[in-house]
Each structure stands twice: as C-alpha cells, then as structure tokens.
Amino acid sequence: MGTDQNRNPRAEQTVCPYCGVGCTIQYADNGKATGTAGPVNTKGEICPKGGAAYDVVEHGDRLTEPLVRENGQFATAPWETAMARVADRLNGIVDQHGPDAVEFFASSNCTNEENYVFQKIARMLGTNNVDNCARLCHSSTVAAMSERFGAGAMTNTLDDLAETDCLLVTGANPAEQHPVIFRSYFLPAIRNGATLIHIDPRETDTTDAADIHLDVRPGYDIELLNSMAKVVLDEDLVDESFVEERTTGYSDLTAHLDNVDVGSGADVAGVDPETVREAARAYAEADTAAIVTGMGMSQHTCGTDNVHALLNLALLTGNVGRPGTGVNPLRGQNNVQGAGDVGALPSVLPGYEPVTDPDARQRVADEWGVEPPSEPGLTETTATHQFGDAVKAAVVFGENPAVTEPNASSVRAGFDDLDFCVVIDLFETATVDHADVVLPGSSWAEKAGTVTNTDRRVMRMRPNADLPGNARRDLDILTDLGHRLVDQPDAFDYDGPEAVFEELTRVTPLYAGMSYDGIGEGYQRWPFPAEADSGTDVLHTETFASGEQTAPLRPVSPTPPADAVSGDQLVLTTGRALQHFNSGALTRRSETLMRMRGEDVLEIHPDDAAARGIEDGDAVVVENGRGSVTVSAAVTAAIRPGVVFCTFHYLDPLANALTGDSLDPVAEIPEYKHSAVTVRKAG
C-alpha cells in the first residue's frame, strides 16, 4: 500500500465523486481539488467534500497490489495469480451451483461504462443477480414513479426548479446533503418569492430557509400526505382540466379520501392540522409547484406507497409536465442514476427495460450474441439473506455492504458463510475483511468515462492523476474478468471507455443519440432518442414516459412501521451529514473533513434526555435486539420528541448495527428511517 511515487497530477475537468449533483472539479496545485465552472456548478462552486476529494487519491492507505487470502491471512500477489484465482473460483461455483449462485454488487460511484460492463458480465454468465446501492436509497421512488409515470427519475431540471413558485421538500435536507443545488438553484427561487415547505422530523439548515415546517413522525408520511390531498379536495384546489385530460382513477381516489379526516391524520402524523392545511394550500395554489423528495420518504417498508401518495398530490394539482413542477428525487451518489440507467439492477436491462420483455432481451442479444436471462435476479437486500445458501459467491465492485446494509452484524456473518468473495476497491474496507481476493482499483481522479447526475445529465470524467503502484483502472479489471468468465471473450474487446459508451447507446434507448463528442465539456440529457438533436428537459409534457396520455391516481392506505416502538423506546432515524458520505470509507480518510466532523453524535430532544438523566456530551448506549453502540449525546430541540438521529458514516458507532432488515414489499428497500431503540446513559 501507499502512494509515494510521482502520480503526474494534472488539471482536467472531471466530476466530483460524492453526491449526485454532478459538480465539475479538477486537481489544484496545492494538492486539493478545486471547483471549475461546469454544467451544474456554473460558477465553480463546490462543497467541503468536493474540496477534499483529492485527499483520498494520495492517501497512504490506498491498495496498490492485489491481495489473496492464504491460510486466513492476506498476501500480495501478481495480477495474473489474483485474476486466475477469481476466475477459477467463480467458474467452479457456477459449474457446481449455476450462475444464480453468484451475486454481483455494482457501484453507484463508478462510471456508466464500468457498470455497463459489470452487468454485462453477470448476464452473459447467465444471471440477473446484479444490483447497486440504489436498492438502499431510492428503489422505492423508482418503483412508484416507473409504475405511474413510466420513468423513475427527476421529471424536471435543476435550472427549471430555480424558477418555481413553490418547493415541497420532503425527506430531504439539500442544504447539507446537496449544498450546491440548494445554494445555486433553490435559494434563488426562494429569493424570487417561492414558498419552501419542508417535511422532516428534524430542524436542519433546510428548515431554516423554510416558510412552513412539518416535523412528521418517522413512518407516518402517508397520513400527512393523504391529509394534504384531502385539503386539496375539500377546498376545491384540484386542477380539474388536468385531472380530466391526464389522469384516471379520480373517483376511486376521492372515495378513498372521503374517509380521511385532516385533524385525525395530522394527529397520527404528529403535526399541527392547521399547518397541514397551510402547506396544502401553498402547494396547490402556486402557479408552479415542485416536489423534491429524498430518502426520508423512500427508506421505509411503505416507501413505495409514500411516493405514490406524493404522486397523487402532483397529479391532483396539475403539477406534472410543466416547467417548475414535477416530482424530483435527489440522488445520493455521483452515478447512482447512471448505474440504474445502464442496467445494474436485477429486474431491468439497460434503459429500464424489463428482463421479462422478449423484445428488450432480443435487442441486447443482437449486440452481445447472447440473450440475457428472462427471470429477474436477486436484489442485494434479498441476496445478503441467502449468503451461504442459494448464494455461494459475491463480486463486490466499489461498494461496502458490510457497513451499508441494515442489520450489519447479520450481513457480516453472511459474508463469512460464502464460498468465495472478491472485492474491487481503493481501501481495506469492512467488506474487504470478508474477501478472499482483493483487487486494487482506480479512484475518480484516475479514470475516464461518463456519469449521470440527479437531473439526468450525462457528463464526462477525465483522469487527473496516474494510478498508484500496481493498481489498475476499473474498466481494465472488468474487461479482464469478462474475458476469463464468459465463453465469448471478444465480447469484452473494447478500445477504451468511448467504445463501451458507443455500445451502450445501441442497447440503451434512453441514451441512443448521445456521443462523447456531443457531451464534450458540457452534457447530454436523457431521454435522447437516436434521431433527436438534443435531450429532453421536462418529462411527461404531452404523454407520460409510459407512452400513455394519462397516469393513474391511486388510493394509498397507511402501513405502520415494521419495527414498532414499545415502552420507553425511541425511534432511531439515520441520515447524512454535510462533511461525510455514505459508509465514510473515503471521507473518513480526509484530514480536512475529519477536522470538521471527527465523530458522530446522537441527536436527542431535551425532554427525552432529561427523562433518562442524559446531558449534552454524555456517552450514551443505543441498543436493541440487533446490536448496541456507544455515542456522544447532542441534546437539541432541533429533533422532535421521541426520535433520535445519527449518521451512518462511521464504523464506530456503526449505525447499521441497529437498523432493521424489514423490506418494502415492492422495492425491497430497508426501513432505515424507523428503528426502535433504547437509549441510556453509559456507565
């Protein structure tokens, strides 16, 4: 390990490796990353994580040689030895148990080209068992929006939202989690008179800018949203012409909402009924109103239904298919949108075409020479429960499921039950601890390719440094693996990432008209049909992406959280902080970011703290039947009573030792936002 050789750093426009905003950055002479004016951060503005992005590139902990486990211990090995071991073990497992015995964990932090090749390996091997961390963040959003609208992405653009009259931000904290979006797009709208409604159990920097705050109880969003929809009906705020021309199912929805009492619904949701009415009026009466949604909505066992309830609001008020409107999920990683676009999901091929669709499979077969399997594969949340049983091996590419999956202790035990695990990564993560072979890959600064940001912009990445030691570019590792695993080795003969992109445009209708030259230093936005001159900014204008003129309105009934609170338990809800990112494998290695936020805290309301004899700064034990962690208390009225909050960025405390593994029945997303815990003073 280590990166002491000359890395030949240079300043080339590329994309920040962290959230889904898509800020452009480049190497700076001071050894840091600096923002450069790009399609999204038009003035070169970046957040603290972006400014510290180069810290991990030169970090001394970088993996620079392949590691092979021998007699329980890792030893460095030549690339040929390591790759031969991977191919031999995986081929042996496939021969003995079939290709569905292998689960492929794709990476939302890697390029479109890399994820495309990764899912191609899995499918040419004979399995649809390929998934990425979208399963853990917005799979329920995609499920609901795809079912109703035909596309599970932002309906509008960031530039468009800067012109809206009302922002309904629910389950998201863009001021801290997508700060460039908040500063550059949302604040201008607010300064121009837009109303900001914030739905969140915490008061955050986003709340500080809000006109209306609804501090909903975690897990009870449907009661709140149904109550808002009832106000829209009761006060004749429905866009009748839009409902008549562009929706179906209105009578069924109104019959369902006839049984909703705003006062009772607000009481269950833990919010003031008059504030509910105020929020509903502000949203429905605005000329243009946009919903912005995040993981506070999606990460529930009722996450798909939460989003269905949001879609009802947008459709009832005609806030779809026009500038300044729509339903706009903020994506969490720099290429979580793109990973799904290019097929790194178990139920869809590139372009979100179902694996069950024979025409879609034939289109892929015409390009690959092999038809993908027709049965949907295992999601990663289901696969981890089958480790050692139906699933015998895992290929983990740039993900850290030993930290990010719920009920982490159970998942780690499952990894130990596998016959074989190979990890491609930059550092020795918690998942590497369970690997048999580790392959050192490339960071954001050492690769070329494309990524797709939160508002569907495809942008190019360019190298800013040479690779350290004997690390290899991820795309080279994957094509090598494809040659060794698939009995059609010319399928992975690519002359660089541009050749991969050209192929994926032929099998991904959303990207069909795109090219590297067309993207240049700007972007191209999907959908971009082959015959088009440009992409599409606002979706669902005349027809929905489904091809239908109408979208269904849908009655949504509340579902209580799976992990019910009893006795003196509190609700643990988890989320992100400004200074860190996901499992923290990268950001915790930045001295800059660790100086800003070196440890986690548990936010707890003063009433709950007083009842337990806890003072600000005390060490507290947070526990349930799944695990126990110790963390410092931050006593604050910014969180509602009965709820505690911490991030999931740290190994200690490991928040996901406490989160439950109950899943949304449609999207199989875990219930990260509602875990029953007890909290007591340590000692």
C-alpha positions in Angstrom: 0.0 0.0 0.0 0.9 3.7 -0.2 1.3 6.2 -3.0 4.8 7.6 -2.7 5.6 7.6 -6.4 5.1 10.6 -8.8 1.4 10.5 -9.8 1.8 13.1 -12.6 -1.2 15.2 -11.3 -2.8 17.5 -13.9 -5.9 19.7 -14.0 -8.6 18.1 -16.2 -12.3 18.8 -15.9 -14.0 15.8 -14.3 -16.9 15.1 -11.9 -16.9 15.1 -8.1 -17.1 11.5 -6.7 -19.6 12.2 -4.0 -23.3 13.2 -4.2 -25.5 13.2 -7.3 -25.3 17.0 -8.1 -22.6 16.5 -10.7 -20.2 19.4 -9.8 -17.2 19.6 -12.0 -13.8 19.6 -10.2 -10.1 19.3 -11.1 -6.7 18.9 -9.5 -5.2 22.0 -8.0 -1.6 22.8 -7.5 -2.0 22.8 -3.7 -2.8 19.1 -3.8 -6.5 19.7 -3.4 -9.5 19.6 -5.7 -10.9 22.8 -6.9 -14.2 23.6 -8.5 -14.4 24.5 -12.1 -17.3 26.1 -13.9 -19.4 23.3 -15.3 -22.9 22.4 -16.4 -24.3 22.3 -12.8 -21.9 24.4 -10.7 -21.8 27.1 -13.2 -19.6 29.4 -11.1 -17.3 26.6 -10.0 -18.8 26.4 -6.5 -18.2 23.1 -4.5 -19.0 21.8 -1.1 -16.5 20.8 1.6 -16.5 17.1 0.4 -15.7 18.2 -3.2 -12.9 20.4 -2.0 -11.4 17.5 -0.1 -11.9 15.0 -2.9 -8.2 14.7 -3.7 -7.3 13.7 -0.2 -8.2 10.1 -0.8 -6.4 9.9 -4.1 -3.0 10.3 -2.5 -3.9 8.6 0.8 -1.2 6.2 2.2 -3.8 3.5 2.8 -4.5 3.1 -0.9 -4.4 -0.5 -2.1 -1.7 -0.8 -4.8 -1.3 -4.6 -5.1 -3.8 -7.5 -5.4 -4.3 -9.4 -2.2 -5.1 -13.1 -2.0 -6.1 -14.8 1.3 -3.9 -17.7 2.2 -4.4 -19.6 5.5 -6.7 -16.9 6.7 -4.2 -14.0 6.0 -3.8 -11.7 3.1 -0.7 -11.8 1.0 0.2 -9.6 -2.0 0.1 -11.4 -5.3 0.8 -10.7 -9.0 -2.3 -9.7 -11.0 -2.3 -12.9 -13.0 -2.3 -15.0 -9.9 -5.2 -13.0 -8.4 -7.3 -12.9 -11.6 -6.7 -16.6 -12.2 -7.9 -17.3 -8.6 -11.1 -15.2 -9.1 -11.9 -16.9 -12.5 -11.2 -20.4 -11.2 -13.3 -20.0 -8.1 -16.3 -18.2 -9.8 -16.3 -20.6 -12.7 -16.2 -23.6 -10.3 -19.2 -22.2 -8.3 -21.1 -21.6 -11.5 -20.4 -25.1 -12.8 -21.5 -26.7 -9.5 -24.4 -24.5 -8.4 -25.4 -22.5 -11.5 -24.9 -18.8 -12.3 -27.6 -17.7 -9.9 -25.3 -18.7 -7.0 -23.3 -15.5 -7.6 -24.4 -12.0 -6.6 -22.9 -9.0 -8.3 -22.7 -5.8 -6.3 -22.3 -2.9 -8.8 -21.1 0.6 -7.9 -23.0 3.8 -7.9 -19.6 5.5 -7.5 -18.2 4.2 -10.8 -18.8 5.2 -14.4 -21.6 4.2 -16.7 -19.1 2.3 -18.8 -17.9 0.3 -15.9 -21.3 -0.5 -14.6 -22.5 -1.5 -18.1 -19.6 -3.9 -18.5 -20.2 -5.2 -14.9 -23.8 -6.1 -15.6 -22.9 -7.5 -19.0 -20.6 -10.0 -17.3 -23.3 -11.1 -14.9 -25.9 -11.5 -17.7 -23.6 -13.2 -20.2 -22.6 -15.6 -17.4 -26.3 -16.4 -17.1 -27.7 -14.4 -14.1 -29.6 -11.2 -13.5 -28.2 -11.2 -9.9 -26.8 -7.7 -10.3 -27.8 -4.7 -8.1 -26.4 -1.4 -6.8 -26.9 0.8 -3.8 -29.9 2.4 -5.4 -31.6 -0.5 -3.7 -30.8 1.1 -0.4 -31.7 4.7 -1.3 -34.3 5.4 -4.0 -35.5 2.0 -5.3 -39.0 2.7 -3.9 -39.1 6.1 -5.6 -38.1 4.5 -8.9 -40.7 1.7 -8.4 -43.6 4.1 -7.8 -42.7 6.6 -10.5 -42.0 4.0 -13.1 -45.3 2.3 -12.4 -47.3 5.6 -12.6 -45.3 7.8 -15.0 -43.1 5.3 -16.9 -39.8 6.8 -15.6 -38.2 6.8 -12.2 -36.1 10.0 -12.4 -36.4 13.7 -11.9 -39.2 14.9 -14.0 -37.7 18.4 -14.4 -34.3 20.0 -14.4 -32.4 21.9 -11.7 -32.4 25.1 -13.8 -36.2 24.7 -14.1 -36.7 24.4 -10.3 -34.9 27.7 -9.8 -37.9 29.3 -11.4 -40.7 27.5 -9.4 -43.2 29.3 -7.2 -43.3 26.5 -4.5 -40.8 23.9 -3.4 -42.2 21.0 -1.3 -39.1 19.3 0.1 -39.9 16.1 1.9 -37.5 13.6 3.4 -34.5 15.6 2.1 -32.0 18.1 3.5 -30.5 19.6 0.4 -28.9 22.5 2.3 -26.5 20.0 3.9 -26.7 16.9 1.6 -26.8 18.6 -1.8 -25.5 22.1 -0.9 -24.7 23.3 -4.4 -28.2 22.5 -5.5 -29.6 24.3 -2.5 -27.4 27.4 -2.9 -27.4 27.7 -6.7 -31.0 26.6 -7.5 -33.3 26.6 -4.5 -32.2 29.8 -2.8 -32.6 31.8 -6.0 -36.2 30.5 -6.2 -36.8 31.4 -2.6 -35.4 34.9 -3.1 -37.7 35.4 -6.0 -40.7 34.6 -3.8 -41.0 30.9 -3.9 -42.6 29.2 -0.8 -40.5 26.5 0.7 -42.3 23.7 2.6 -40.1 21.3 4.5 -41.3 17.9 5.8 -38.8 16.4 8.1 -38.7 15.2 11.7 -35.6 17.4 12.3 -34.9 21.1 12.0 -32.0 21.4 9.7 -30.3 24.1 7.6 -33.0 23.5 5.0 -35.7 24.1 7.6 -34.0 27.5 8.4 -34.9 28.7 4.9 -38.5 27.2 5.0 -41.8 29.1 5.3 -43.6 26.0 6.6 -42.1 23.1 8.5 -44.0 19.9 9.2 -42.0 17.8 11.7 -43.7 14.5 10.8 -43.2 11.3 12.9 -41.0 8.9 11.0 -43.1 6.3 9.3 -46.3 8.3 9.1 -45.9 10.3 5.9 -48.9 8.7 4.3 -51.2 10.1 6.9 -49.7 13.5 6.4 -49.8 13.4 2.5 -53.4 12.0 2.4 -54.4 14.8 4.7 -52.9 17.3 2.4 -54.7 15.7 -0.6 -57.9 15.9 1.4 -57.5 19.6 1.8 -56.9 19.9 -1.9 -60.3 18.2 -2.5 -62.2 19.9 0.3 -61.1 23.4 -0.7 -61.6 23.0 -4.5 -57.9 23.2 -5.3 -58.0 20.4 -7.8 -56.8 21.2 -11.3 -59.9 19.8 -12.9 -58.8 20.1 -16.6 -55.5 18.3 -15.9 -57.2 15.6 -13.9 -59.8 15.0 -16.7 -57.3 15.0 -19.5 -54.2 13.4 -18.0 -55.3 11.1 -15.2 -57.5 8.1 -14.5 -59.0 6.8 -11.2 -60.2 10.1 -9.8 -63.4 8.7 -8.4 -61.6 5.9 -6.6 -59.2 8.3 -5.0 -61.9 10.7 -3.9 -63.9 7.9 -2.4 -60.8 6.8 -0.5 -60.0 10.3 0.7 -63.6 10.8 1.8 -62.6 8.6 4.8 -59.7 10.8 5.7 -60.1 13.4 8.5 -57.4 16.0 8.3 -57.4 16.5 12.1 -57.0 12.8 12.8 -54.5 12.3 10.1 -52.4 15.2 11.3 -52.6 13.9 14.9 -51.3 10.5 13.8 -48.5 12.1 11.8 -47.6 14.2 14.8 -48.1 17.6 13.1 -50.5 20.6 13.5 -53.6 20.3 11.3 -53.6 24.0 10.6 -50.1 23.8 9.3 -51.1 20.8 7.1 -53.8 23.0 5.6 -51.4 25.9 5.2 -48.9 23.6 3.4 -51.6 22.1 1.1 -52.9 25.5 0.1 -49.4 26.8 -0.6 -48.6 23.9 -2.8 -51.9 23.7 -4.6 -52.4 27.4 -5.2 -49.0 28.1 -6.6 -48.8 28.6 -10.3 -46.0 26.1 -10.4 -45.1 23.8 -7.6 -42.3 21.2 -7.5 -41.9 18.3 -5.2 -38.3 17.4 -4.1 -38.0 14.1 -2.4 -35.3 12.2 -0.6 -34.5 9.1 1.4 -36.7 10.2 4.3 -39.6 9.2 2.1 -38.1 6.2 0.4 -36.4 4.2 3.2 -39.4 2.7 4.8 -41.3 -0.6 4.5 -44.0 1.6 3.0 -41.5 3.6 0.9 -43.2 2.9 -2.4 -46.6 3.9 -1.1 -45.1 7.1 0.4 -44.0 8.1 -3.1 -47.4 7.0 -4.5 -49.0 9.5 -2.1 -46.7 12.2 -3.3 -47.6 11.5 -6.9 -51.3 11.9 -6.1 -50.6 15.4 -4.9 -48.7 16.3 -8.0 -51.4 14.9 -10.3 -54.4 16.4 -8.4 -52.9 19.8 -8.7 -51.6 19.6 -12.3 -48.0 19.9 -11.2 -46.6 17.5 -13.8 -45.3 18.0 -17.3 -44.7 21.8 -17.0 -41.6 23.8 -16.2 -41.2 24.5 -12.5 -43.3 21.4 -11.4 -42.9 17.7 -11.2 -41.6 15.1 -8.7 -37.8 15.3 -8.3 -35.9 12.7 -6.4 -32.4 14.0 -5.3 -29.9 11.2 -6.0 -27.3 10.4 -3.4 -24.2 9.3 -5.3 -22.4 10.7 -8.3 -23.6 7.9 -10.6 -26.4 6.1 -8.8 -28.7 7.4 -11.6 -26.4 6.1 -14.3 -25.8 2.7 -12.7 -29.6 2.1 -13.0 -29.8 3.6 -16.4 -27.2 1.2 -17.8 -28.8 -1.9 -16.3 -27.1 -2.5 -12.9 -30.4 -3.7 -11.5 -31.8 -7.2 -11.2 -35.2 -6.7 -12.9 -34.3 -4.4 -15.8 -31.9 -4.3 -18.7 -30.1 -1.1 -19.9 -32.7 1.6 -20.3 -35.0 0.2 -17.6 -36.5 -2.3 -20.0 -37.8 -5.4 -18.1 -35.8 -8.6 -18.3 -39.2 -10.3 -18.9 -39.6 -8.3 -22.2 -38.6 -10.6 -25.1 -38.1 -7.6 -27.4 -35.7 -6.0 -25.0 -33.8 -9.2 -24.5 -33.5 -9.6 -28.2 -32.1 -6.1 -28.7 -29.4 -6.9 -26.2 -28.8 -10.3 -27.8 -28.3 -8.7 -31.2 -25.4 -6.7 -29.7 -23.9 -9.3 -27.3 -24.6 -12.5 -29.2 -26.1 -14.0 -26.0 -29.6 -13.4 -24.7 -29.9 -12.3 -21.1 -31.9 -14.5 -18.7 -35.6 -13.8 -18.6 -36.2 -14.2 -14.8 -35.5 -11.2 -12.5 -32.4 -11.7 -10.3 -32.0 -11.2 -6.6 -31.8 -7.7 -5.1 -28.8 -7.2 -2.9 -31.0 -6.9 0.2 -32.5 -10.4 -0.6 -29.2 -11.9 -1.6 -27.5 -11.0 1.7 -30.1 -13.0 3.5 -29.3 -16.0 1.2 -25.5 -15.9 1.7 -24.2 -19.4 2.2 -27.5 -21.0 1.0 -28.7 -20.1 -2.5 -25.9 -17.5 -2.9 -22.4 -19.0 -2.7 -20.3 -16.1 -4.0 -20.2 -12.4 -4.2 -18.4 -10.0 -6.6 -18.3 -6.6 -4.8 -17.3 -3.7 -7.0 -16.7 -0.4 -5.2 -19.4 -0.9 -2.6 -19.2 -1.5 1.2 -22.2 -3.6 2.1 -20.7 -4.8 5.4 -21.3 -1.2 6.6 -24.2 0.0 4.5 -26.7 -2.9 4.7 -29.2 -3.0 7.6 -28.7 -5.4 10.5 -25.0 -5.2 9.7 -23.9 -7.9 12.1 -26.1 -10.4 10.4 -24.8 -9.4 7.0 -21.2 -9.7 8.1 -21.9 -13.2 9.4 -23.4 -14.0 6.0 -20.3 -12.9 4.2 -18.3 -15.4 6.2 -20.7 -18.1 5.0 -19.9 -17.5 1.4 -17.7 -19.9 -0.5 -15.9 -17.1 -2.3 -15.9 -13.3 -2.3 -13.9 -10.9 -4.4 -13.8 -7.1 -3.8 -12.6 -4.4 -6.1 -11.9 -1.2 -4.1 -9.4 1.5 -3.2 -9.0 0.7 0.5 -9.3 -2.1 3.0 -12.9 -1.5 3.9 -15.0 -3.5 6.3 -16.2 -5.6 3.4 -12.6 -6.4 2.4 -12.3 -8.0 5.8 -14.5 -10.8 4.4 -12.9 -11.2 1.0 -10.9 -14.0 -0.4 -9.3 -11.8 -3.2 -9.0 -8.0 -3.2 -8.3 -6.2 -6.5 -6.9 -2.6 -6.2 -8.9 -0.3 -8.5 -9.0 3.3 -9.6 -10.3 6.4 -7.9 -12.4 9.2 -9.5 -9.1 11.0 -10.4 -7.6 8.1 -12.4 -10.4 7.2 -14.8 -12.2 8.3 -17.9 -15.8 7.7 -18.7 -19.2 9.2 -18.1 -21.6 9.6 -15.1 -25.2 10.7 -15.0 -26.3 13.2 -12.4 -29.5 13.7 -10.5 -31.3 15.6 -13.3 -30.4 13.1 -16.0 -27.3 14.9 -17.3 -24.6 12.6 -18.7 -21.2 14.2 -18.2 -17.6 13.1 -18.9 -14.9 12.2 -16.4 -11.2 12.7 -17.2 -8.1 11.5 -15.4 -6.3 13.9 -13.1 -3.6 11.5 -12.0 -1.8 8.3 -12.8 -2.6 5.1 -10.9 -0.6 4.3 -7.8 1.6 1.3 -7.7 0.2 -1.7 -9.5 -3.4 -0.6 -9.2 -5.4 -1.0 -12.4 -8.2 1.0 -13.9 -11.6 -0.5 -13.0 -12.6 -0.8 -16.6 -9.5 -2.9 -17.4 -10.1 -5.1 -14.4 -13.7 -5.7 -15.5 -12.9 -6.5 -19.1 -10.2 -8.8 -18.0 -12.7 -10.6 -15.7 -15.2 -10.8 -18.6 -12.6 -12.4 -20.8 -12.0 -15.1 -18.1 -15.6 -15.8 -17.1 -17.6 -15.6 -20.4 -17.2 -18.1 -23.2 -17.2 -15.3 -25.8 -14.1 -13.3 -24.9 -14.4 -10.9 -27.9 -17.5 -9.5 -26.2 -15.1 -7.6 -23.9 -12.7 -6.3 -26.5 -13.0 -2.6 -26.1 -10.6 0.2 -27.1 -11.3 2.3 -24.1 -14.4 3.7 -22.4 -15.7 5.5 -25.5 -16.1 2.2 -27.3 -18.1 0.9 -24.3 -20.3 4.0 -24.4 -21.0 3.6 -28.1 -22.2 0.0 -27.4 -24.4 1.0 -24.5 -26.1 3.7 -26.7 -27.0 0.9 -29.1 -28.8 -1.1 -26.3 -30.0 1.7 -24.1 -32.8 3.6 -25.9 -32.6 6.5 -23.3 -29.0 7.2 -24.5 -29.4 6.3 -28.1 -28.5 9.7 -29.6 -25.6 10.5 -27.3 -21.8 10.6 -28.1 -18.6 11.6 -26.3 -18.2 14.4 -28.8 -21.7 15.6 -28.2 -21.1 15.6 -24.4 -17.7 17.3 -24.6 -17.2 19.6 -21.6 -20.9 20.0 -21.2 -23.6 17.3 -21.0 -26.4 15.5 -22.8 -29.6 14.7 -21.0 -31.8 11.6 -21.4 -34.1 10.7 -22.9 -32.0 11.3 -26.0 -33.5 9.3 -28.9 -31.3 8.3 -31.8 -33.0 10.7 -34.2 -33.1 13.7 -31.8 -30.8 16.8 -31.9 -30.9 17.1 -28.1 -32.2 15.5 -24.9 -35.5 16.2 -23.1 -35.6 18.7 -20.2 -39.2 18.3 -18.9 -40.7 14.8 -18.9 -44.4 13.9 -19.4 -45.4 17.1 -21.2 -47.9 15.6 -23.7 -47.7 12.0 -22.8 -46.1 10.2 -19.9 -42.9 8.2 -20.4 -45.0 5.1 -20.3 -46.4 6.1 -23.7 -49.8 6.8 -22.2 -51.6 10.2 -22.2 -52.8 9.5 -18.6 -51.3 8.4 -15.3 -53.4 6.7 -12.7 -54.4 8.3 -9.4 -54.1 5.7 -6.7 -55.6 5.3 -3.3 -52.9 4.8 -0.7 -53.5 3.4 2.8 -51.1 3.8 5.7 -48.9 1.0 6.8 -47.4 1.2 10.2 -43.6 0.8 10.6 -42.4 -2.8 10.9 -40.1 -2.1 13.9 -42.7 -0.9 16.3 -41.8 1.2 19.4 -42.8 0.0 22.8 -42.2 1.0 26.4 -39.5 3.7 26.8 -38.1 3.0 23.3 -37.3 5.8 20.9 -37.3 5.9 17.1 -33.8 6.0 15.6 -33.7 7.6 12.2 -30.4 7.9 10.2 -29.1 10.2 7.6 -26.1 12.1 6.2 -24.0 15.0 7.4 -22.5 17.8 5.3 -18.9 16.7 5.9 -19.1 12.9 5.2 -20.5 10.5 2.7 -22.2 7.1 2.9 -20.1 4.5 4.7 -17.3 7.0 5.2 -14.7 4.8 3.6 -13.5 7.8 1.6 -14.4 10.9 3.7 -13.1 9.5 7.0 -9.7 9.3 5.3 -9.7 13.1 4.7 -7.9 15.0 7.4 -9.8 18.1 6.3 -13.2 16.5 6.7 -12.3 14.7 9.9 -11.2 18.1 11.5 -14.7 19.4 10.6 -16.6 16.4 12.0 -14.4 13.8 13.5 -17.0 11.7 15.3 -20.7 11.0 15.3 -23.3 12.2 17.8 -26.8 11.1 18.7 -29.3 14.0 18.5 -31.9 13.7 21.2 -34.6 16.0 22.3 -34.2 17.7 25.7 -37.3 16.1 27.1 -36.1 12.6 26.2 -32.6 13.4 27.5 -34.0 14.7 30.8 -36.2 11.6 31.3 -33.0 9.4 31.0 -30.6 11.6 33.0 -28.6 12.5 29.9 -26.8 15.8 29.5 -25.2 17.2 26.4 -21.9 15.5 25.6 -22.6 12.4 27.8 -21.7 9.0 26.4 -24.9 7.1 25.8 -25.7 3.5 24.8 -28.1 2.9 22.0 -29.3 -0.6 21.6 -31.9 -3.1 20.5 -32.1 -6.8 19.8 -29.8 -6.4 16.8 -26.9 -4.5 18.3 -25.5 -1.9 20.6 -23.4 1.2 20.0 -22.0 3.9 22.2 -22.0 7.5 21.1 -22.0 11.1 22.5 -25.3 12.7 23.0 -26.2 16.0 21.4 -29.2 17.4 23.3 -31.1 19.6 20.9 -34.6 20.8 20.3 -34.0 20.5 16.6 -35.3 17.0 16.7 -38.8 16.1 17.6 -39.5 14.3 20.9 -39.5 10.5 20.7 -36.9 10.5 17.9 -33.1 10.3 17.9 -30.8 10.8 14.9 -27.3 9.8 13.9 -25.5 9.3 10.7 -24.3 6.1 9.0 -20.8 7.4 8.1 -18.8 5.8 10.9 -17.5 2.4 11.8 -17.8 3.3 15.5 -20.7 3.9 16.2 -21.9 1.6 13.4 -25.5 2.8 13.0 -26.5 -0.1 10.8 -25.8 -2.5 13.7 -29.2 -1.2 14.9 -31.3 -0.8 11.7 -33.8 -3.4 10.9 -33.9 -5.6 7.8 -37.6 -5.5 7.1 -38.2 -4.6 3.5 -40.6 -2.7 1.4 -42.6 -5.5 -0.4 -42.3 -3.8 -3.8 -38.8 -2.3 -3.9 -37.1 -4.4 -1.2 -35.6 -1.3 0.3 -34.9 -1.5 4.1 -36.5 0.6 6.8 -33.5 2.7 7.7 -35.7 5.6 8.9 -37.5 3.8 11.7 -35.7 1.6 14.2 -36.9 1.0 17.7 -34.1 1.5 20.2 -33.5 2.1 23.9 -31.2 4.9 24.9 -29.4 5.1 28.3 -26.5 6.9 29.8 -23.3 4.9 29.6 -21.7 3.5 32.7 
